[in-house]
Amino acid sequence: MGWVVDPAGHAQNLALLKEDVRTLEAHLKDKEFLVGNRFTLADLTCWSLLIMGFGLVLDAEFRKDVPHVTAWFEKISKRPEVTKVAGHVKMVEKALAPATA
């Protein structure tokens, strides 16, 4: 089916994702939402891009280092208009390991 096992690529992309989440952490340090003081399309867009990360690889240990992003993600996840479409989003406790050959 064209699936390629690439542990090095996984590690590199995970590092990039974590770097981006840390950047978002710095932005959210003194804010409740990404833009202004209310929920906007920017929040929804960014949140939707992070669903897979929080669901698969951004584990509880990593989330301790990004409390503002974690709180923001949880807040967006619980909004009625979001749960109506996306359902319940559960964050992973332990990151999934990459596939092996």
C-alpha positions as CSV (number, residue, x, y, z in Angstrom):
1,M,0.0,0.0,0.0
2,G,3.0,2.3,-0.2
3,W,3.6,2.5,3.6
4,V,7.2,3.3,4.4
5,V,8.7,2.7,7.9
6,D,10.9,5.7,8.7
7,P,11.9,6.0,12.4
8,A,14.3,8.8,11.7
9,G,11.7,10.7,9.8
10,H,9.2,10.2,12.7
11,A,11.7,11.5,15.2
12,Q,12.5,14.5,13.1
13,N,8.9,15.4,12.5
14,L,8.0,14.8,16.2
15,A,10.8,17.3,17.2
16,L,9.4,19.9,14.7
17,L,5.9,19.4,16.1
18,K,7.1,19.9,19.7
19,E,9.0,23.0,18.6
20,D,5.9,24.4,17.1
21,V,3.8,23.6,20.2
22,R,6.4,25.4,22.4
23,T,6.2,28.4,20.1
24,L,2.4,28.3,20.6
25,E,3.0,28.0,24.3
26,A,5.0,31.3,24.4
27,H,2.2,33.0,22.4
28,L,-0.6,31.8,24.7
29,K,1.3,32.5,27.9
30,D,-0.7,35.7,28.7
31,K,-3.7,35.0,26.4
32,E,-6.9,32.9,26.5
33,F,-7.3,32.6,22.7
34,L,-5.0,33.1,19.7
35,V,-6.4,36.4,18.5
36,G,-8.1,38.9,20.8
37,N,-10.2,37.8,23.8
38,R,-12.6,35.4,22.1
39,F,-12.8,32.2,20.3
40,T,-12.1,32.7,16.6
41,L,-11.5,30.8,13.4
42,A,-7.8,31.0,14.1
43,D,-8.3,29.0,17.3
44,L,-10.5,26.4,15.5
45,T,-8.0,26.1,12.6
46,C,-5.0,25.7,14.9
47,W,-6.8,23.3,17.2
48,S,-7.9,21.1,14.3
49,L,-4.2,20.8,13.2
50,L,-3.2,19.6,16.6
51,I,-5.9,16.9,17.1
52,M,-3.6,14.1,15.8
53,G,-0.6,15.3,17.7
54,F,-2.4,15.4,21.0
55,G,-4.2,12.2,20.3
56,L,-1.1,10.2,19.3
57,V,2.3,11.7,20.3
58,L,2.1,14.7,22.6
59,D,1.9,12.7,25.8
60,A,1.2,13.7,29.4
61,E,4.9,14.1,30.1
62,F,5.4,16.6,27.3
63,R,2.1,18.4,28.1
64,K,3.5,19.3,31.6
65,D,5.9,21.6,29.8
66,V,3.2,23.4,27.8
67,P,0.4,24.1,30.3
68,H,-1.1,27.1,28.4
69,V,-1.4,25.1,25.1
70,T,-2.8,22.1,27.0
71,A,-5.4,24.3,28.7
72,W,-6.3,26.1,25.5
73,F,-6.6,22.8,23.6
74,E,-8.9,21.3,26.3
75,K,-11.0,24.5,26.4
76,I,-11.5,24.4,22.6
77,S,-12.2,20.6,22.7
78,K,-15.1,21.1,25.2
79,R,-16.9,23.8,23.3
80,P,-20.3,22.6,22.2
81,E,-19.9,23.7,18.6
82,V,-16.7,21.8,18.4
83,T,-17.8,18.6,20.1
84,K,-20.9,18.6,17.9
85,V,-18.7,18.1,14.9
86,A,-15.5,16.6,16.2
87,G,-16.8,14.6,19.1
88,H,-14.8,13.9,22.2
89,V,-11.1,14.4,21.7
90,K,-9.0,12.3,24.1
91,M,-5.3,13.2,24.7
92,V,-2.8,10.4,24.7
93,E,-1.2,9.4,28.0
94,K,1.8,7.7,26.5
95,A,3.1,8.6,23.0
96,L,2.7,5.9,20.3
97,A,6.0,4.6,19.0
98,P,6.6,4.6,15.3
99,A,6.0,1.4,13.4
100,T,8.8,-1.0,12.9
101,A,9.7,-2.9,9.7
